[in-house]
Amino acid sequence: MPTSSQHALRVLAVPAFQNNYLWLVHDGDHAAVVDPGDAAPILAALAAHHLTLTAILLTHHHADHIGGVPALLATADVPVFGPRGDGIAAVTVPLGEGDCIDVPGLDLALRVFDVPGHTLGHIAYLRRTPAQPWLFCGDTLFAGGCGRLFEGTPAQLHDSLTRLAALPDDTLVYCAHEYTLANLAFAHAVEPGNTAIGARIEAENAKRARGLPTIPSTIGLEKATNPFLRATQSAIASELVDAGKLAPGAAPPAVFAALREWKNTF
């Protein structure tokens, strides 16, 4: 029997703080929240859309991703899915690489990836049904960029991003921050000859001018415009060498490390 529009899954962006997106995945009745750093906007969205919370999904331990969990649990007795190794006391269903879950209340099956780098225990969730894949990647992969290295090594984050880049090109990327325009300004500095970056800057500026989010992105778009997924490109290595930030002949992990260091001070 075809799925009714009432029960087709949708993803609602709930803005929080200065630039966070908290994600509500819902079917018109039930909802799961990804990385609820603040409970108030989630509770408001649930009420506005007449949704019942059935699960909480966490990617890593930073406060802007988990801060709203206690207040949400005070209103709903729901499972808290989260990384096994990232030190989050509220997690009731610990997860790691290769785990697969069915989210309570929703027709939503997710596969878990370990993606260390931003934090050591960071995980990501991939919708694994035959429908278009969705990736909830926290602060590992951003639109046009990637997260800072707070705990992991450049090699770890490079490996994590390489694995995510291998997902199908049509995978929708639901990252957790509206950093896109700043990230693309850096991407343009790194790869000034990449016309896809210029076109994307124009498109994303138009979205922001209309008050729209630049997210979700897609894996295909990131592979074309995100320098952190393009460390094998000779033009990027040459730009880093010319800027005195990389020795000639460096391997892609070293190119990635130099890129991340440059972005830290850009």
VOBA-1610 file (N, C-alpha, C; in pm, whole numbers, padded with zeros to 5 digits, always signed):
BEGIN
Met+00086-00120+00000Met+00000+00000+00000Met+00089+00124+00000Pro+00064+00224-00085Pro+00146+00344-00087Pro+00141+00417+00046Thr+00252+00478+00081Thr+00258+00555+00205Thr+00180+00685+00188Ser+00094+00717+00284Ser+00018+00841+00275Ser+00109+00959+00299Ser+00068+01076+00248Ser+00150+01195+00266Ser+00164+01228+00414Gln+00063+01193+00494Gln+00069+01219+00637Gln+00185+01144+00701His+00220+01026+00645His+00321+00943+00707His+00452+00938+00629Ala+00465+01018+00525Ala+00593+01030+00456Ala+00690+01106+00544Leu+00812+01058+00552Leu+00909+01121+00640Leu+00957+01254+00584Arg+00970+01351+00672Arg+01022+01482+00638Arg+01125+01522+00742Val+01210+01616+00705Val+01311+01668+00797Val+01288+01817+00814Leu+01268+01858+00937Leu+01243+01999+00969Leu+01366+02058+01035Ala+01413+02170+00981Ala+01525+02242+01041Ala+01473+02333+01152Val+01530+02318+01272Val+01491+02402+01385Val+01614+02485+01423Pro+01616+02614+01390Pro+01733+02696+01425Pro+01747+02712+01575Ala+01873+02722+01620Ala+01902+02742+01762Ala+02034+02817+01775Phe+02049+02886+01888Phe+02170+02962+01914Phe+02197+03058+01797Gln+02323+03079+01763Gln+02354+03173+01654Gln+02350+03107+01517Asn+02388+02979+01509Asn+02400+02917+01376Asn+02377+02767+01376Asn+02320+02712+01484Asn+02293+02568+01488Asn+02164+02534+01416Tyr+02160+02413+01360Tyr+02035+02352+01316Tyr+02014+02226+01398Leu+01898+02217+01463Leu+01853+02096+01529Leu+01753+02032+01432Trp+01766+01902+01409Trp+01685+01838+01305Trp+01574+01754+01366Leu+01452+01779+01321Leu+01336+01698+01359Leu+01296+01614+01238Val+01309+01482+01252Val+01262+01390+01149Val+01123+01343+01191His+01023+01364+01105His+00886+01334+01148His+00801+01283+01033Asp+00688+01224+01069Asp+00594+01170+00970Asp+00457+01237+00981Gly+00453+01351+01047Gly+00325+01419+01068Gly+00261+01386+01200Asp+00307+01277+01264Asp+00256+01237+01395Asp+00367+01226+01499His+00470+01150+01463His+00580+01123+01555His+00709+01188+01504Ala+00802+01210+01596Ala+00925+01279+01557Ala+01043+01230+01640Ala+01159+01228+01576Ala+01286+01208+01644Ala+01369+01334+01623Val+01446+01372+01724Val+01528+01492+01715Val+01674+01453+01712Val+01750+01519+01626Val+01893+01497+01615Val+01967+01615+01677Asp+02051+01586+01775Asp+02139+01684+01839Asp+02065+01805+01897Pro+01975+01781+01993Pro+01899+01892+02051Pro+01980+01969+02155Gly+02057+02065+02107Gly+02137+02145+02199Gly+02055+02234+02289Asp+01932+02263+02248Asp+01843+02350+02324Asp+01703+02289+02316Ala+01641+02270+02430Ala+01508+02207+02432Ala+01398+02302+02388Ala+01408+02431+02420Ala+01296+02523+02397Ala+01250+02527+02252Pro+01339+02546+02154Pro+01289+02548+02015Pro+01234+02415+01968Ile+01285+02305+02023Ile+01232+02173+01986Ile+01091+02156+02043Leu+01073+02191+02167Leu+00940+02180+02227Leu+00840+02269+02153Ala+00884+02387+02112Ala+00796+02477+02037Ala+00760+02417+01902Ala+00857+02357+01834Ala+00832+02297+01703Ala+00740+02176+01716Leu+00761+02094+01818Leu+00673+01979+01840Leu+00529+02026+01860Ala+00511+02129+01939Ala+00377+02180+01965Ala+00315+02240+01839Ala+00395+02318+01765Ala+00342+02385+01647Ala+00299+02287+01539His+00368+02175+01530His+00339+02077+01426His+00260+01956+01479His+00219+01963+01606His+00138+01858+01668His+00208+01722+01658Leu+00334+01720+01701Leu+00417+01600+01693Leu+00445+01545+01832Thr+00457+01413+01839Thr+00495+01346+01963Thr+00639+01298+01951Leu+00723+01337+02043Leu+00864+01296+02041Leu+00876+01149+02078Thr+00949+01072+01994Thr+00965+00929+02020Thr+01111+00886+02036Ala+01207+00972+02004Ala+01347+00934+02017Ala+01436+01057+02008Ile+01554+01045+02069Ile+01659+01146+02062Ile+01782+01079+02004Leu+01845+01144+01906Leu+01966+01093+01841Leu+02078+01194+01860Leu+02191+01147+01911Leu+02306+01235+01937Leu+02426+01190+01856Thr+02506+01287+01809Thr+02626+01255+01732Thr+02754+01270+01813His+02758+01364+01909His+02878+01383+01990His+02845+01467+02112His+02943+01484+02200His+02914+01530+02335His+02912+01681+02356His+02937+01762+02257His+02944+01906+02279His+02809+01963+02323Ala+02815+02065+02410Ala+02695+02114+02476Ala+02589+02165+02379Asp+02632+02224+02266Asp+02533+02276+02172Asp+02464+02165+02093His+02499+02040+02123His+02433+01925+02061His+02355+01840+02161Ile+02387+01852+02288Ile+02319+01767+02388Ile+02253+01846+02500Gly+02269+01978+02502Gly+02225+02057+02617Gly+02078+02051+02646Gly+01995+02023+02545Gly+01851+02019+02567Gly+01797+01884+02607Val+01884+01783+02615Val+01836+01648+02642Val+01764+01637+02776Pro+01818+01686+02887Pro+01746+01669+03015Pro+01606+01727+03013Ala+01589+01846+02956Ala+01456+01907+02954Ala+01360+01829+02864Leu+01410+01774+02755Leu+01324+01693+02668Leu+01282+01564+02739Leu+01376+01503+02811Leu+01343+01380+02883Leu+01245+01406+02998Ala+01243+01528+03047Ala+01146+01563+03151Ala+01004+01567+03098Thr+00990+01580+02966Thr+00857+01585+02906Thr+00819+01457+02832Ala+00920+01371+02802Ala+00892+01249+02725Ala+00991+01141+02763Asp+00940+01024+02796Asp+01026+00910+02831Asp+01061+00835+02703Val+01172+00878+02640Val+01210+00824+02509Val+01355+00776+02514Pro+01392+00684+02426Pro+01532+00640+02423Pro+01623+00749+02369Val+01746+00747+02420Val+01849+00840+02373Val+01957+00758+02305Phe+01963+00765+02173Phe+02065+00698+02096Phe+02186+00790+02086Gly+02306+00732+02096Gly+02424+00816+02088Gly+02552+00735+02085Pro+02664+00804+02070Pro+02792+00734+02055Pro+02832+00657+02180Arg+02886+00542+02156Arg+02929+00454+02265Arg+03049+00512+02339Gly+03136+00583+02267Gly+03263+00623+02327Gly+03284+00772+02337Asp+03178+00851+02359Asp+03196+00996+02362Asp+03155+01057+02496Gly+03132+00973+02597Gly+03114+01023+02733Gly+02984+01097+02759Ile+02875+01055+02696Ile+02745+01120+02717Ile+02662+01035+02812Ala+02643+01084+02934Ala+02575+01005+03037Ala+02430+00977+03002Ala+02366+01064+02926Ala+02222+01050+02898Ala+02193+00939+02797Val+02293+00889+02727Val+02269+00787+02624Val+02218+00659+02687Thr+02106+00610+02637Thr+02050+00482+02685Thr+02070+00370+02582Val+02096+00407+02457Val+02124+00308+02352Val+02258+00345+02289Pro+02369+00291+02342Pro+02501+00328+02289Pro+02526+00262+02154Leu+02587+00337+02063Leu+02604+00292+01926Leu+02746+00313+01877Gly+02785+00233+01778Gly+02915+00246+01715Gly+02911+00192+01574Glu+03027+00190+01512Glu+03043+00153+01372Glu+02965+00026+01335Gly+02882+00040+01229Gly+02810-00075+01175Gly+02679-00106+01242Asp+02648-00043+01355Asp+02519-00067+01418Asp+02407-00015+01329Cys+02295-00084+01333Cys+02176-00044+01259Cys+02059-00035+01357Ile+01980+00070+01344Ile+01869+00090+01436Ile+01742+00122+01358Asp+01629+00089+01418Asp+01498+00133+01371Asp+01447+00233+01474Val+01424+00355+01429Val+01387+00462+01520Val+01243+00443+01565Pro+01217+00438+01695Pro+01081+00416+01745Pro+00983+00520+01691Gly+00865+00470+01652Gly+00758+00558+01608Gly+00766+00602+01464Leu+00877+00573+01396Leu+00896+00620+01260Leu+00941+00504+01170Asp+00909+00516+01043Asp+00959+00421+00944Asp+01097+00468+00900Leu+01191+00462+00993Leu+01325+00519+00973Leu+01430+00422+01023Ala+01504+00366+00929Ala+01614+00275+00959Ala+01745+00349+00935Leu+01834+00343+01034Leu+01960+00416+01026Leu+02078+00323+01047Arg+02184+00352+00974Arg+02313+00285+00995Arg+02408+00384+01059Val+02494+00334+01146Val+02585+00420+01222Val+02727+00408+01168Phe+02793+00523+01155Phe+02934+00530+01118Phe+03013+00593+01232Asp+03129+00537+01264Asp+03224+00608+01349Asp+03297+00709+01263Val+03294+00837+01304Val+03361+00943+01227Val+03442+01031+01322Pro+03547+00976+01383Pro+03627+01054+01478Pro+03705+01166+01410Gly+03741+01263+01491Gly+03820+01376+01445Gly+03780+01500+01521His+03656+01547+01499His+03605+01661+01575His+03603+01626+01724Thr+03546+01510+01757Thr+03566+01445+01887Thr+03606+01301+01859Leu+03658+01236+01960Leu+03708+01100+01938Leu+03596+00998+01917Gly+03480+01023+01978Gly+03371+00926+01969Gly+03260+00966+01875His+03278+01067+01794His+03174+01119+01706His+03119+01009+01615Ile+02986+01007+01600Ile+02922+00915+01506Ile+02835+00994+01408Ala+02796+00928+01300Ala+02701+00983+01204Ala+02595+00878+01177Tyr+02478+00924+01132Tyr+02365+00836+01103Tyr+02329+00848+00955Leu+02311+00735+00889Leu+02272+00730+00749Leu+02140+00657+00736Arg+02042+00721+00674Arg+01918+00650+00645Arg+01949+00540+00545Arg+01910+00417+00576Arg+01955+00302+00499Arg+01841+00231+00426Thr+01729+00297+00409Thr+01619+00239+00332Thr+01643+00265+00184Pro+01562+00205+00095Pro+01583+00228-00048Pro+01558+00371-00094Ala+01493+00453-00010Ala+01468+00591-00048Ala+01599+00669-00052Gln+01589+00796-00094Gln+01709+00880-00100Gln+01781+00880+00035Pro+01912+00855+00037Pro+01983+00851+00165Pro+01994+00989+00229Trp+01983+00989+00361Trp+02004+01109+00441Trp+02121+01084+00534Leu+02207+01182+00550Leu+02321+01173+00641Leu+02311+01281+00746Phe+02307+01240+00873Phe+02311+01332+00986Phe+02452+01321+01045Cys+02534+01421+01017Cys+02678+01407+01041Cys+02731+01503+01148Gly+02643+01570+01223Gly+02690+01654+01332Gly+02788+01759+01285Asp+02907+01757+01346Asp+03011+01855+01314Asp+03129+01792+01241Thr+03111+01678+01179Thr+03221+01616+01104Thr+03233+01678+00966Leu+03128+01673+00888Leu+03123+01732+00754Leu+03027+01849+00756Phe+03073+01965+00710Phe+02987+02080+00693Phe+02965+02108+00546Ala+02865+02188+00514Ala+02847+02235+00377Ala+02966+02325+00343Gly+03051+02277+00254Gly+03169+02353+00215Gly+03287+02342+00307Gly+03277+02265+00414Gly+03388+02259+00509Gly+03382+02135+00596Cys+03450+02142+00710Cys+03449+02032+00806Cys+03471+02089+00945Gly+03453+02005+01046Gly+03467+02050+01184Gly+03611+02071+01224Arg+03628+02145+01332Arg+03761+02164+01389Arg+03807+02036+01458Leu+03937+02026+01474Leu+03997+01910+01541Leu+04013+01942+01690Phe+03909+01913+01766Phe+03917+01938+01910Phe+03983+01823+01985Glu+03965+01700+01937Glu+04017+01585+02010Glu+04097+01489+01920Gly+04055+01472+01797Gly+04118+01376+01710Gly+04236+01433+01634Thr+04288+01354+01543Thr+04403+01392+01462Thr+04357+01426+01320Pro+04440+01501+01245Pro+04405+01525+01104Pro+04385+01395+01027Ala+04465+01294+01055Ala+04451+01167+00984Ala+04315+01103+01013Gln+04269+01111+01137Gln+04138+01055+01171Gln+04026+01126+01097Leu+04029+01260+01100Leu+03922+01335+01034Leu+03928+01317+00883His+04047+01313+00827His+04059+01289+00683His+03999+01154+00646Asp+04026+01052+00727Asp+03970+00919+00700Asp+03818+00921+00714Ser+03768+00990+00816Ser+03622+00998+00835Ser+03555+01064+00715Leu+03613+01173+00667Leu+03553+01244+00554Leu+03565+01164+00425Thr+03674+01091+00410Thr+03690+01006+00292Thr+03581+00900+00288Arg+03546+00845+00403Arg+03440+00744+00409Arg+03304+00807+00375Leu+03277+00926+00425Leu+03151+00991+00394Leu+03143+01029+00246Ala+03257+01069+00189Ala+03260+01106+00047Ala+03229+00988-00044Ala+03244+00867+00007Ala+03216+00746-00072Ala+03067+00712-00076Leu+02985+00785-00003Leu+02840+00762-00007Leu+02785+00808-00142Pro+02665+00762-00179Pro+02608+00804-00307Pro+02599+00955-00320Asp+02619+01005-00442Asp+02622+01149-00466Asp+02492+01217-00426Asp+02378+01146-00432Asp+02251+01210-00400Asp+02219+01209-00251Thr+02311+01161-00169Thr+02290+01162-00024Thr+02273+01304+00026Leu+02163+01331+00094Leu+02141+01464+00152Leu+02221+01477+00281Val+02295+01586+00294Val+02386+01607+00407Val+02322+01707+00503Tyr+02280+01656+00618Tyr+02221+01738+00723Tyr+02326+01762+00831Cys+02407+01864+00813Cys+02506+01899+00915Cys+02442+01994+01016Ala+02518+02035+01116Ala+02456+02098+01232Ala+02477+02249+01243His+02542+02311+01144His+02568+02454+01154His+02553+02523+01019Glu+02510+02649+01025Glu+02502+02735+00907Glu+02634+02812+00892Tyr+02735+02739+00847Tyr+02868+02796+00824Tyr+02901+02807+00675Thr+02802+02784+00589Thr+02831+02756+00449Thr+02902+02870+00378Leu+02856+02993+00392Leu+02915+03103+00317Leu+03060+03128+00359Ala+03087+03121+00489Ala+03226+03137+00536Ala+03313+03023+00484Asn+03259+02902+00486Asn+03335+02788+00435Asn+03365+02802+00287Leu+03268+02851+00209Leu+03290+02865+00066Leu+03387+02979+00033Ala+03391+03081+00118Ala+03492+03186+00098Ala+03632+03126+00109Phe+03651+03038+00205Phe+03779+02969+00219Phe+03802+02877+00100Ala+03700+02804+00059Ala+03714+02712-00054Ala+03759+02788-00179His+03704+02908-00199His+03742+02987-00316His+03888+03032-00308Ala+03933+03065-00187Ala+04074+03103-00170Ala+04167+02986-00198Val+04123+02868-00160Val+04205+02748-00179Val+04208+02704-00324Glu+04094+02718-00392Glu+04079+02666-00529Glu+04013+02774-00617Pro+04083+02885-00642Pro+04020+02998-00713Pro+03976+02965-00855Gly+04031+02863-00914Gly+03993+02827-01050Gly+03875+02733-01061Asn+03818+02695-00949Asn+03706+02601-00947Asn+03575+02677-00969Thr+03520+02672-01091Thr+03400+02748-01123Thr+03277+02698-01047Ala+03279+02571-01005Ala+03166+02518-00929Ala+03153+02588-00794Ile+03267+02630-00737Ile+03262+02701-00609Ile+03198+02837-00628Gly+03236+02909-00733Gly+03176+03039-00759Gly+03026+03029-00780Ala+02983+02929-00856Ala+02840+02910-00879Ala+02767+02877-00750Arg+02832+02799-00665Arg+02767+02763-00539Arg+02759+02884-00446Ile+02862+02967-00444Ile+02857+03088-00361Ile+02738+03174-00402Glu+02717+03190-00531Glu+02604+03269-00579Glu+02472+03208-00537Ala+02460+03076-00552Ala+02335+03009-00517Ala+02307+03015-00367Glu+02411+02995-00286Glu+02389+02995-00141Glu+02363+03136-00088Asn+02426+03237-00147Asn+02396+03375-00110Asn+02250+03407-00139Ala+02198+03357-00250Ala+02059+03383-00284Ala+01965+03319-00182Lys+01998+03199-00137Lys+01917+03135-00033Lys+01916+03216+00095Arg+02033+03259+00138Arg+02041+03333+00264Arg+01971+03468+00254Ala+01975+03530+00135Ala+01905+03656+00115Ala+01754+03640+00131Arg+01705+03519+00104Arg+01562+03491+00121Arg+01530+03431+00258Gly+01631+03426+00344Gly+01610+03371+00478Gly+01603+03222+00482Leu+01654+03154+00379Leu+01648+03008+00372Leu+01780+02946+00418Pro+01776+02825+00473Pro+01900+02756+00508Pro+01972+02708+00382Thr+02103+02696+00391Thr+02181+02640+00281Thr+02190+02488+00290Ile+02133+02432+00392Ile+02141+02290+00422Ile+01999+02232+00410Pro+01982+02111+00354Pro+02087+02013+00328Pro+02164+02039+00199Ser+02286+01991+00200Ser+02369+01982+00081Ser+02358+01840+00028Thr+02443+01805-00067Thr+02453+01666-00112Thr+02600+01625-00115Ile+02623+01497-00107Ile+02760+01447-00117Ile+02822+01486-00251Gly+02744+01479-00358Gly+02797+01516-00489Gly+02842+01661-00494Leu+02762+01751-00436Leu+02798+01893-00434Leu+02923+01915-00348Glu+02931+01845-00236Glu+03049+01859-00150Glu+03175+01810-00223Lys+03166+01701-00294Lys+03282+01650-00367Lys+03330+01748-00474Ala+03237+01830-00525Ala+03274+01925-00630Ala+03327+02057-00575Thr+03294+02090-00449Thr+03322+02226-00401Thr+03387+02234-00264Asn+03393+02126-00190Asn+03444+02129-00052Asn+03591+02089-00053Pro+03683+02180-00019Pro+03825+02147-00029Pro+03867+02030+00059Phe+03795+02007+00167Phe+03833+01899+00259Phe+03799+01761+00203Leu+03715+01757+00099Leu+03691+01632+00027Leu+03771+01625-00103Arg+03858+01724-00125Arg+03929+01736-00251Arg+04081+01744-00231Ala+04127+01684-00123Ala+04271+01693-00091Ala+04358+01620-00192Thr+04298+01540-00278Thr+04376+01472-00382Thr+04393+01558-00507Gln+04328+01673-00511Gln+04335+01758-00629Gln+04469+01833-00633Ser+04537+01824-00746Ser+04670+01886-00757Ser+04663+02038-00741Ala+04552+02100-00786Ala+04540+02245-00775Ala+04540+02291-00629Ile+04481+02210-00542Ile+04478+02246-00399Ile+04617+02234-00339Ala+04684+02125-00367Ala+04820+02109-00316Ala+04910+02222-00367Ser+04896+02259-00494Ser+04978+02367-00550Ser+04951+02499-00481Glu+04826+02528-00451Glu+04791+02653-00382Glu+04852+02656-00242Leu+04850+02542-00173Leu+04910+02535-00040Leu+05062+02551-00047Val+05125+02491-00148Val+05270+02505-00164Val+05304+02651-00193Asp+05228+02713-00285Asp+05255+02853-00321Asp+05236+02946-00201Ala+05146+02910-00111Ala+05122+02993+00008Ala+05219+02963+00121Gly+05312+02871+00097Gly+05410+02836+00199Gly+05356+02754+00313Lys+05245+02683+00288Lys+05179+02607+00394Lys+05198+02456+00378Leu+05272+02414+00275Leu+05287+02272+00246Leu+05414+02250+00167Ala+05485+02141+00197Ala+05603+02104+00119Ala+05561+02037-00011Pro+05633+02058-00121Pro+05598+01993-00247Pro+05598+01840-00232Gly+05507+01776-00305Gly+05501+01630-00308Gly+05432+01567-00190Ala+05362+01644-00109Ala+05297+01589+00011Ala+05181+01497-00028Ala+05157+01396+00054Ala+05047+01303+00034Ala+04915+01367+00078Pro+04800+01313+00030Pro+04671+01373+00064Pro+04646+01395+00214Pro+04684+01303+00304Pro+04661+01334+00446Pro+04736+01459+00493Ala+04856+01482+00440Ala+04931+01602+00476Ala+04867+01726+00415Val+04815+01712+00293Val+04742+01823+00231Val+04621+01858+00317Phe+04549+01756+00361Phe+04432+01779+00446Phe+04472+01851+00575Ala+04578+01806+00640Ala+04623+01868+00765Ala+04657+02015+00743Ala+04725+02046+00632Ala+04760+02184+00602Ala+04636+02268+00574Leu+04537+02209+00506Leu+04411+02278+00481Leu+04340+02313+00612Arg+04331+02215+00701Arg+04260+02238+00827Arg+04330+02346+00910Glu+04463+02345+00909Glu+04539+02445+00982Glu+04517+02583+00922Trp+04516+02592+00789Trp+04493+02719+00722Trp+04353+02772+00756Lys+04253+02683+00752Lys+04116+02726+00783Lys+04105+02779+00925Asn+04184+02726+01017Asn+04178+02770+01156Asn+04210+02918+01171Thr+04288+02973+01079Thr+04332+03113+01090Thr+04281+03198+00974Phe+04195+03143+00891Phe+04150+03215+00771Phe+04056+03330+00808
//
